[in-house]
Amino acid sequence: MKKIIKNFKIVLSATTILVFFSCSEDGNPFGQPSNNEPVVLKSESKDTLVYTKVGDASIPVYISIPKGCDMEDYPAVMVLHGSDGMWLDHDASKGQMSGQFTEWKNLLNSNCIAAVFVDSYSGRGVKTRTGKWTTAPDNFKISSQFIRPRDANAVLKLVQEVKFSDGRYTFRKKQIALLGFSDGASAVASTLYDTAITPEGWEWKQTFDGQSYDTNSGVIPPEPMPVEGFAGGVFYYGGSGAFNYYGKSPCSEDALEGNIFQPYAPMLYQIPSEGYLSENTLCQINLLQEKDLPVEFKIYTGVGHGFDFEDNNKRIIARTNAITWYKKIFDMD
């Protein structure tokens, strides 16, 4: 390695109908297809569950607005869940998030930051990223490199147009950032990939268990980054190998030239010293720093992968660091 170590109340929106405890033929647990109409929130709303259409999937989106902040509109953090999904007991039909995400909702709201949670699994008939969902070709259906970024960008477009019933925009369009855990962290990085720097003629491929897959076998190129994109992203204990989607492994000797990943917005990497995915992410950070890109990182000693939902003091420190970083990019200090 190089120099690096340098509860719930659902308030339905005025334009969305949700049907719980039903299941459509396409596997959407909320029954009704998305119509992607503009979302209108009542001014007194706090937690709202809507969904948006991405390809053939209806993607549930949980929106939580702070109260008592005396603000006309809000900065927001969009949260991308890890491999265990977003819902309590893996049950999307109840619309109740897991304890980790409920804690993050409350933490963000208490700092006058709106929270937007994106469920990339249930609308595609997936509960957790286990078994067949960990490898190609099934993994392509929920890929953190080229499917989940489409979810994030679709939800970005949706929330940028959300309004209160009095006509005010709910969110500050230029102050929407990302937060991701594990597989969701990898999705954060890919969502922020600067497609403008892709070399001409680049072939989009991935490698699973020594077998190569290309666009003829299910790999999809990234969609162009949004005109008005995310303000940045916080990355918790994810991997950065990306199954070679961005070229050479970030830890390889020729990675500086052979790995093309670059984010278009600032990133904060939260790295556990004992995390099994930490090595290639530290290599990736080193590459980005050598390219003089706006990335920061913090290493938390004595904890491993998933430390955010464990009972340890590093979780508290890391959450404080994340909130401080968001307030900086949102110019809230």
VODODREN-600475 format. One line per 4 residues: their letters; for each residue x, y, z of C-alpha. Coordinates in pm, 1 decimal. Example, Ala and Ser with C-alpha at 12.3 -4.5 7.8 and 13.67 -1.06 7.14 Angstrom:
BEGIN
as> 1230.0,-450.0,780.0; 1367.0,-106.0,714.0 .
REM end
This chain:
BEGIN
mkki> 0.0,0.0,0.0; 121.6,351.1,-76.6; 130.9,659.0,144.6; -223.0,658.1,271.7 .
iknf> -211.8,559.8,615.2; -209.4,1053.6,422.9; -4168.2,524.2,1528.2; -4329.5,550.1,1308.6 .
kivl> -4622.6,722.4,1153.4; -4678.6,707.2,778.0; -4829.7,1017.1,623.5; -4935.4,960.3,264.8 .
satt> -4844.0,1228.5,14.8; -5116.5,1402.2,-178.0; -5017.0,1239.4,-505.8; -4918.8,887.1,-403.5 .
ilvf> -5130.8,588.3,-307.7; -4971.4,306.3,-112.4; -5138.1,-27.6,-46.2; -4979.5,-227.6,236.7 .
fscs> -5002.2,-601.7,290.3; -5062.0,-657.7,-79.8; -4831.2,-777.3,-349.5; -4847.3,-715.7,-720.6 .
edgn> -4740.5,-962.8,-985.5; -4411.3,-780.9,-1041.9; -4310.0,-824.0,-676.8; -4380.2,-467.8,-563.4 .
pfgq> -4479.2,-508.5,-195.1; -4681.1,-186.9,-203.0; -4913.3,-313.5,-474.2; -4963.5,5.8,-674.2 .
psnn> -4729.0,94.3,-963.2; -4541.0,422.3,-942.4; -4667.7,704.2,-1159.6; -4372.0,937.0,-1088.6 .
epvv> -4600.8,1232.0,-1031.7; -4469.8,1525.1,-823.5; -4489.5,1467.0,-448.7; -4664.2,1722.7,-230.2 .
lkse> -4613.3,1712.9,147.0; -4838.8,1867.2,404.5; -4643.0,2129.7,597.2; -4700.8,1944.4,921.4 .
skdt> -4583.7,1610.3,779.4; -4285.0,1438.3,929.1; -4250.9,1085.5,792.0; -4382.1,1007.2,443.9 .
lvyt> -4351.6,692.7,235.4; -4366.3,729.3,-142.7; -4206.2,545.1,-432.0; -4060.1,611.0,-771.7 .
kvgd> -4020.2,402.0,-1084.7; -3675.4,283.3,-1196.0; -3694.6,51.4,-1493.2; -3949.5,-215.3,-1405.7 .
asip> -3911.2,-166.6,-1029.0; -4109.7,51.9,-791.4; -3859.4,190.1,-542.9; -3988.1,278.6,-192.4 .
vyis> -3863.7,612.7,-62.2; -3900.2,706.9,305.7; -3884.7,1082.5,369.0; -3841.2,1238.3,712.7 .
ipkg> -3862.6,1616.3,762.2; -3721.9,1784.9,1076.3; -3953.9,1970.7,1307.8; -3890.5,2285.4,1508.1 .
cdme> -3602.8,2410.6,1292.9; -3762.8,2736.0,1171.8; -3647.0,2674.6,812.9; -3828.3,2736.7,484.9 .
dypa> -3654.7,2443.5,316.1; -3402.6,2179.1,417.0; -3070.7,2025.9,327.2; -3108.3,1650.6,297.7 .
vmvl> -2911.0,1328.6,327.0; -3014.3,1034.4,108.9; -2934.7,702.9,277.6; -2846.2,388.2,80.7 .
hgsd> -2883.4,70.7,286.8; -2636.1,-215.2,310.0; -2670.2,-581.0,214.8; -2920.6,-649.8,492.7 .
gmwl> -3176.9,-414.4,345.2; -3363.8,-122.0,498.8; -3663.5,-266.2,681.0; -3718.9,-409.2,1026.6 .
dhda> -3710.4,-790.3,1009.3; -3663.7,-759.7,630.0; -4036.6,-695.8,600.6; -4109.2,-410.1,361.5 .
skgq> -4485.9,-449.6,385.3; -4499.4,-289.7,731.5; -4305.2,19.6,621.4; -4102.3,22.4,945.0 .
msgq> -3729.3,82.1,911.1; -3463.7,-107.1,1106.0; -3323.7,33.9,1427.9; -3004.4,159.2,1262.8 .
ftew> -3190.0,368.0,1008.3; -3442.8,493.9,1261.4; -3146.8,617.9,1466.7; -2998.5,792.0,1163.1 .
knll> -3334.8,947.5,1080.0; -3353.7,1092.8,1430.5; -2990.1,1203.8,1426.5; -3021.5,1386.7,1096.7 .
nsnc> -3353.1,1545.1,1189.2; -3219.1,1662.0,1525.8; -2953.6,1852.5,1331.0; -3215.9,2010.0,1102.5 .
iaav> -3125.1,1784.6,811.1; -3400.4,1599.5,624.7; -3350.6,1226.2,570.7; -3441.2,1030.3,257.9 .
fvds> -3405.9,649.9,263.5; -3399.5,450.4,-61.8; -3495.0,82.6,-70.6; -3326.3,-81.2,-369.6 .
ysgr> -3426.6,-436.6,-280.3; -3794.0,-499.7,-206.1; -3924.9,-358.8,-534.6; -3701.8,-611.3,-710.8 .
gvkt> -3810.7,-908.5,-502.8; -3493.8,-911.3,-289.4; -3479.1,-912.7,92.1; -3105.6,-934.1,153.9 .
rtgk> -2794.5,-949.9,-59.7; -2718.2,-1313.6,15.0; -2694.5,-1636.8,-181.2; -2741.0,-1586.1,-553.4 .
wtta> -2757.6,-1207.2,-511.5; -2385.4,-1190.9,-430.2; -2256.9,-1306.6,-767.4; -2321.9,-1264.5,-1139.3 .
pdnf> -2549.1,-1271.9,-1323.8; -2814.7,-1237.7,-1050.0; -2615.0,-967.1,-876.8; -2659.7,-741.7,-1178.5 .
kiss> -3025.2,-691.4,-1081.5; -2918.4,-503.3,-766.5; -2567.8,-396.4,-871.0; -2414.5,-129.3,-651.1 .
qfir> -2213.8,-11.3,-953.4; -2485.0,43.1,-1216.0; -2835.5,-24.9,-1073.1; -2839.3,133.6,-729.6 .
prda> -2688.2,458.8,-864.7; -2986.8,475.5,-1100.5; -3213.7,447.0,-796.9; -3026.9,726.6,-620.1 .
navl> -3037.9,955.7,-922.3; -3408.0,887.5,-979.2; -3484.9,969.4,-616.3; -3266.3,1280.1,-639.4 .
klvq> -3479.0,1398.8,-929.2; -3793.9,1319.0,-732.1; -3693.6,1497.8,-411.5; -3561.5,1802.5,-593.7 .
evkf> -3921.8,1864.4,-700.9; -4097.1,1780.2,-371.9; -4304.6,2068.8,-239.8; -4508.8,2152.3,65.7 .
sdgr> -4878.0,2211.2,9.8; -4820.2,2588.5,23.5; -4596.4,2567.2,-285.1; -4256.7,2589.1,-115.6 .
ytfr> -3987.0,2348.1,-231.3; -3909.1,2110.0,53.6; -3542.2,2049.4,-20.8; -3251.0,2268.4,-118.8 .
kkqi> -3166.1,2128.5,-459.5; -2792.4,2190.9,-427.9; -2773.0,2059.4,-71.3; -2864.7,1692.9,-104.6 .
allg> -2587.2,1451.8,-7.1; -2545.6,1074.7,18.4; -2479.6,830.5,301.3; -2417.6,460.8,244.3 .
fsdg> -2325.0,150.9,441.7; -2133.3,-149.6,306.4; -2294.9,-235.2,-29.2; -2473.1,99.6,-2.3 .
asav> -2136.5,271.8,44.9; -2013.6,114.9,-278.2; -2333.5,246.0,-436.2; -2259.8,594.2,-300.5 .
astl> -1919.6,592.1,-468.2; -2061.3,473.7,-799.5; -2344.6,727.3,-781.1; -2082.5,1000.5,-750.4 .
ydta> -1867.1,865.6,-1035.6; -1771.5,1144.7,-1273.9; -1887.0,1003.5,-1606.5; -1730.0,1297.7,-1789.6 .
itpe> -1382.5,1151.7,-1733.9; -1457.6,806.7,-1878.4; -1190.1,732.2,-2140.4; -1311.1,717.4,-2498.3 .
gwew> -1389.4,360.9,-2599.0; -1392.7,232.4,-2240.4; -1538.9,-118.1,-2217.6; -1763.5,-168.8,-1915.8 .
kqtf> -1693.5,-510.1,-1763.5; -1702.8,-691.4,-1430.9; -1525.5,-1000.3,-1301.6; -1681.3,-1258.3,-1069.6 .
dgqs> -1486.7,-1568.6,-960.3; -1245.2,-1528.8,-1248.0; -1517.3,-1502.0,-1512.0; -1555.1,-1180.1,-1708.9 .
ydtn> -1892.7,-1026.4,-1796.0; -1950.9,-741.1,-2038.1; -2243.4,-544.2,-2176.8; -2350.1,-849.1,-2377.7 .
sgvi> -2391.9,-1049.6,-2058.1; -2569.8,-799.1,-1834.0; -2322.8,-529.6,-1731.5; -2460.8,-178.9,-1791.3 .
ppep> -2261.1,141.6,-1838.5; -2328.2,414.9,-1581.7; -2589.8,670.8,-1673.1; -2462.3,1029.1,-1723.1 .
mpve> -2427.2,1216.0,-1396.7; -2709.3,1460.6,-1316.1; -2687.5,1820.3,-1432.3; -2755.9,1923.8,-1072.9 .
gfag> -2611.3,1635.6,-875.7; -2531.1,1544.5,-518.8; -2333.3,1772.5,-290.2; -2115.6,1486.0,-166.2 .
gvfy> -2126.6,1152.7,12.9; -2022.6,965.5,326.7; -1897.7,610.6,273.4; -1913.7,361.1,562.0 .
yggs> -1702.7,42.4,542.2; -1777.9,-45.3,180.7; -1557.2,-214.9,-74.2; -1388.6,-34.7,-363.6 .
gafn> -1291.0,-321.0,-591.9; -1619.8,-282.8,-784.0; -1556.8,-622.0,-947.5; -1312.1,-434.9,-1175.0 .
yygk> -1590.8,-215.6,-1315.6; -1353.3,82.0,-1308.9; -1056.0,-111.6,-1436.7; -756.6,-228.7,-1237.5 .
spcs> -785.2,-311.7,-869.9; -708.6,2.2,-668.1; -432.1,-193.5,-491.3; -257.2,-303.8,-811.6 .
edal> 79.0,-156.4,-913.7; -65.3,9.5,-1224.4; -383.8,134.5,-1055.7; -295.6,502.4,-1094.5 .
egni> -333.4,469.2,-1470.8; -557.0,162.9,-1487.2; -832.1,253.2,-1237.4; -1057.3,529.9,-1370.4 .
fqpy> -1281.6,591.3,-1068.2; -1316.2,956.5,-968.5; -1606.3,1122.0,-781.1; -1756.5,1448.4,-903.7 .
apml> -1829.1,1566.6,-546.3; -1648.2,1548.5,-207.9; -1644.6,1222.9,-13.9; -1576.8,1125.7,346.7 .
yqip> -1464.4,765.9,392.6; -1532.4,606.4,735.6; -1293.4,310.6,760.6; -1275.8,44.9,1036.1 .
segy> -922.5,-79.6,1102.9; -1047.2,-439.6,1122.8; -1285.8,-424.5,826.9; -1244.4,-698.0,568.3 .
lsen> -1311.2,-448.1,288.3; -1085.1,-175.9,425.6; -764.8,-254.9,234.9; -891.3,-192.3,-118.0 .
tlcq> -1081.4,115.9,-1.7; -765.0,259.9,155.5; -589.1,195.1,-176.1; -873.2,373.9,-357.5 .
inll> -847.9,674.0,-125.4; -475.3,687.7,-190.4; -535.5,697.9,-566.9; -790.7,977.2,-528.9 .
qekd> -557.9,1179.5,-309.0; -275.5,1136.2,-560.7; -512.8,1281.8,-820.1; -578.8,1574.3,-582.4 .
lpve> -950.4,1500.4,-553.0; -1165.9,1622.3,-259.5; -1171.3,1312.6,-39.2; -1121.8,1277.8,333.8 .
fkiy> -1100.9,967.4,547.6; -1108.4,864.9,909.8; -989.4,531.2,1045.8; -1157.4,382.8,1352.8 .
tgvg> -932.5,142.6,1540.9; -1048.8,-175.0,1707.5; -1374.3,-212.5,1514.0; -1469.3,-403.2,1203.0 .
hgfd> -1723.4,-413.7,925.2; -2070.1,-306.2,1035.5; -1950.8,-113.7,1341.7; -2221.2,150.9,1294.7 .
fedn> -2494.8,-80.1,1420.4; -2288.8,-230.5,1703.7; -2262.6,-105.5,2061.9; -1926.9,70.5,2063.5 .
nkri> -1797.8,421.7,2121.3; -1645.0,444.2,1772.0; -1996.4,441.2,1628.5; -2077.4,758.7,1821.7 .
iart> -1752.6,926.8,1717.8; -1805.2,835.2,1352.1; -2162.6,963.5,1351.7; -2047.3,1292.0,1503.5 .
nait> -1778.1,1319.6,1235.6; -2034.5,1252.6,963.2; -2274.3,1519.7,1089.8; -1987.8,1769.5,1117.8 .
wykk> -1885.8,1692.1,760.2; -2242.3,1733.4,629.5; -2281.3,2065.5,805.8; -1960.0,2180.9,643.4 .
ifdm> -2067.9,2096.1,288.3; -2416.5,2233.9,358.1; -2261.6,2554.6,495.5; -2463.4,2517.9,818.0 .
d> -2193.6,2635.5,1058.5 .
REM end
